[in-house]
Amino acid sequence: MEIEKLKHTLFNVNHLCSHIAYSRAEVKKIEFDKHKQVYTDVHRLLDIYICSLIDELIVFEKFVNEEDNFYLSDTLYALTPLMDYIKKFDSLRSKRNKLLAHHNRDKKKVFAPWWKELEGKRFATTNEEERMIFSTVKCINEILKKRFTKELNEIWEEYNREIDEYEKYITEAPSVDSYKDIAPIITEVQKRMKEQNFTFTIMSKK
């Protein structure tokens, strides 16, 4: 078995499922009437995460089919109904592609409005159905965690060290005077606008 490939999938699935669970828990605290945009944007992010999870599970399925390993096959056998359930909500992929990742554009960059792309697609129609989607995500993660506890712990230990090093690099990076950095660009844009007979203040230090 190519153990590193398995670990990569376990890491990604666990990372995605954890973020889905945390974001789902936090979005419940948002008062929709007061913070509609934040509420909507978090839900859109959740759609992206779920699509990424589906993609990762397809990677896992391909990996299992290439391996001659009963333990892997048994795991996939148990997971398949859960995977199929999430895939039924094909509006998720269309929303990710046409509304979020590639706004109103298809693969050829032709204008493809999301509201037309979503016609006939299945989406959660009730809070209960939405809850079932997130419960399914949790079940998938729990099965993989219980089946591959050792492998997941190993990859987390390795990658957590690398993540900690990267975060340390970011926090210790020297500060940049952001306005000074962009000021020549603003000056050039203002000059070009003036050349074309239209001008207004596009950015100020405040």
Wavefront OBJ file of the C-alpha trace (Angstrom):
o trace
v 0.000 0.000 0.000
v 1.231 3.504 -0.829
v 0.833 4.753 2.709
v 1.737 8.366 1.901
v -1.128 8.655 -0.574
v -3.503 7.353 2.071
v -2.165 9.815 4.641
v -2.594 12.733 2.248
v -6.255 11.876 1.744
v -6.817 11.356 5.474
v -5.253 14.726 6.192
v -7.361 16.530 3.595
v -10.622 14.852 4.564
v -10.082 15.504 8.247
v -9.038 19.103 7.610
v -12.078 19.800 5.434
v -14.550 18.048 7.727
v -13.164 19.879 10.765
v -13.522 23.260 9.065
v -17.034 22.361 7.928
v -17.998 21.426 11.494
v -16.432 24.531 13.071
v -17.908 26.917 10.491
v -21.299 25.258 10.758
v -21.254 25.657 14.546
v -20.197 29.303 14.364
v -22.654 30.336 11.637
v -25.500 29.222 13.900
v -24.504 32.031 16.267
v -24.967 34.704 13.598
v -28.216 36.634 13.670
v -29.301 36.462 10.047
v -31.342 39.683 10.082
v -28.371 41.656 11.424
v -25.554 40.023 9.489
v -27.071 38.644 6.277
v -23.920 39.053 4.189
v -21.647 37.295 6.677
v -24.176 34.493 7.108
v -24.515 34.053 3.350
v -20.771 34.145 2.701
v -20.013 31.537 5.382
v -22.616 29.237 3.864
v -21.043 29.744 0.450
v -17.664 28.828 1.910
v -19.230 25.676 3.334
v -20.431 24.767 -0.167
v -16.843 25.079 -1.408
v -15.551 22.893 1.429
v -18.146 20.207 0.746
v -17.256 20.154 -2.967
v -13.585 19.825 -2.047
v -14.513 16.966 0.269
v -16.359 15.207 -2.560
v -13.292 15.633 -4.780
v -11.037 14.195 -2.084
v -13.322 11.209 -1.584
v -13.131 10.546 -5.320
v -9.327 10.516 -4.934
v -9.715 8.050 -2.069
v -12.022 5.851 -4.143
v -9.533 5.769 -7.027
v -6.702 4.957 -4.597
v -8.658 2.073 -3.067
v -9.542 0.640 -6.468
v -5.861 0.628 -7.421
v -4.842 -1.186 -4.237
v -5.338 -4.870 -3.498
v -6.252 -4.362 0.141
v -9.358 -5.725 1.848
v -9.151 -3.255 4.735
v -9.295 -0.329 2.317
v -12.043 -1.951 0.250
v -14.135 -2.624 3.349
v -13.754 1.013 4.386
v -14.826 2.287 0.975
v -17.756 -0.148 0.979
v -19.001 1.386 4.228
v -18.465 4.951 3.030
v -20.041 4.666 -0.424
v -23.711 5.227 0.580
v -22.693 8.394 2.465
v -20.668 9.610 -0.503
v -23.559 8.913 -2.872
v -25.965 10.823 -0.633
v -23.889 14.006 -0.722
v -23.363 13.708 -4.480
v -27.151 13.800 -4.961
v -27.050 17.506 -4.109
v -25.628 18.489 -7.474
v -26.451 22.159 -6.859
v -23.347 22.270 -4.642
v -21.012 21.776 -7.603
v -22.858 24.272 -9.784
v -22.826 26.883 -7.013
v -19.130 26.310 -6.389
v -18.272 26.636 -10.077
v -20.671 29.308 -11.358
v -21.414 31.394 -8.278
v -18.233 31.222 -6.232
v -15.065 30.022 -7.939
v -15.718 31.170 -11.521
v -18.427 33.760 -11.166
v -20.992 33.317 -13.965
v -18.423 31.773 -16.320
v -18.163 28.274 -17.778
v -14.968 26.373 -18.591
v -14.578 28.343 -21.831
v -15.069 31.647 -19.969
v -18.442 32.170 -21.639
v -21.016 34.034 -19.519
v -23.127 31.393 -17.724
v -25.339 32.995 -15.044
v -25.512 30.919 -11.892
v -29.306 31.150 -11.565
v -29.697 29.413 -14.934
v -27.010 26.848 -14.160
v -28.864 25.880 -10.966
v -32.121 25.121 -12.786
v -33.143 21.511 -12.165
v -30.361 20.909 -9.630
v -31.084 19.396 -6.236
v -30.458 21.504 -3.152
v -31.425 21.305 0.516
v -34.987 22.576 0.815
v -35.360 22.429 4.605
v -33.193 23.012 7.666
v -33.523 19.309 8.468
v -32.237 18.289 5.050
v -29.329 20.699 5.410
v -28.581 19.211 8.812
v -28.497 15.740 7.238
v -25.813 16.892 4.799
v -23.600 18.113 7.624
v -24.304 14.984 9.674
v -23.209 12.916 6.680
v -19.955 14.868 6.487
v -19.344 14.147 10.167
v -20.043 10.423 9.685
v -17.553 10.200 6.825
v -14.843 11.788 8.925
v -15.580 9.624 11.962
v -15.374 6.406 9.932
v -11.990 7.349 8.456
v -10.672 8.511 11.825
v -11.618 5.224 13.486
v -10.307 3.083 10.647
v -6.986 4.922 10.258
v -6.267 6.485 13.665
v -2.545 5.741 13.599
v -1.980 7.041 10.064
v -3.952 10.210 10.705
v -2.088 10.954 13.927
v 1.245 10.459 12.171
v 0.448 12.837 9.331
v -1.000 15.421 11.711
v 2.149 15.364 13.821
v 4.328 15.812 10.739
v 2.256 18.540 9.105
v 1.508 20.418 12.317
v 5.248 20.992 12.726
v 5.464 22.368 9.184
v 2.366 24.531 9.687
v 3.761 25.900 12.945
v 7.002 26.803 11.169
v 5.116 28.588 8.405
v 2.927 30.507 10.863
v 6.058 31.552 12.755
v 7.553 32.809 9.481
v 4.404 34.837 8.767
v 4.112 36.385 12.225
v 7.800 37.334 12.269
v 7.811 38.834 8.765
v 8.763 42.545 8.776
v 5.894 45.015 8.538
v 5.324 46.813 5.239
v 4.095 50.378 4.837
v 1.153 49.295 2.690
v 0.246 52.765 1.415
v 3.848 53.566 0.530
v 3.998 50.244 -1.304
v 0.947 51.002 -3.479
v 1.326 54.804 -3.780
v 3.276 54.721 -7.115
v 0.543 52.513 -8.598
v -2.195 54.894 -7.472
v -0.279 57.822 -8.953
v 0.088 56.015 -12.279
v -3.616 55.085 -12.393
v -4.672 58.653 -11.620
v -2.367 59.896 -14.382
v -3.859 57.462 -16.900
v -7.410 58.400 -15.904
v -6.588 62.065 -16.400
v -5.150 61.295 -19.837
v -8.506 59.755 -20.770
v -10.459 62.756 -19.452
v -11.995 61.230 -16.348
v -10.719 61.415 -12.814
v -11.687 60.984 -9.181
v -9.874 59.939 -6.027
v -9.603 56.170 -6.178
v -7.771 55.644 -2.890
v -6.563 57.739 0.025
v -4.269 57.014 2.925
v -7.214 57.194 5.323
l 1 2 3 4 5 6 7 8 9 10 11 12 13 14 15 16 17 18 19 20 21 22 23 24 25 26 27 28 29 30 31 32 33 34 35 36 37 38 39 40 41 42 43 44 45 46 47 48 49 50 51 52 53 54 55 56 57 58 59 60 61 62 63 64 65 66 67 68 69 70 71 72 73 74 75 76 77 78 79 80 81 82 83 84 85 86 87 88 89 90 91 92 93 94 95 96 97 98 99 100 101 102 103 104 105 106 107 108 109 110 111 112 113 114 115 116 117 118 119 120 121 122 123 124 125 126 127 128 129 130 131 132 133 134 135 136 137 138 139 140 141 142 143 144 145 146 147 148 149 150 151 152 153 154 155 156 157 158 159 160 161 162 163 164 165 166 167 168 169 170 171 172 173 174 175 176 177 178 179 180 181 182 183 184 185 186 187 188 189 190 191 192 193 194 195 196 197 198 199 200 201 202 203 204 205 206
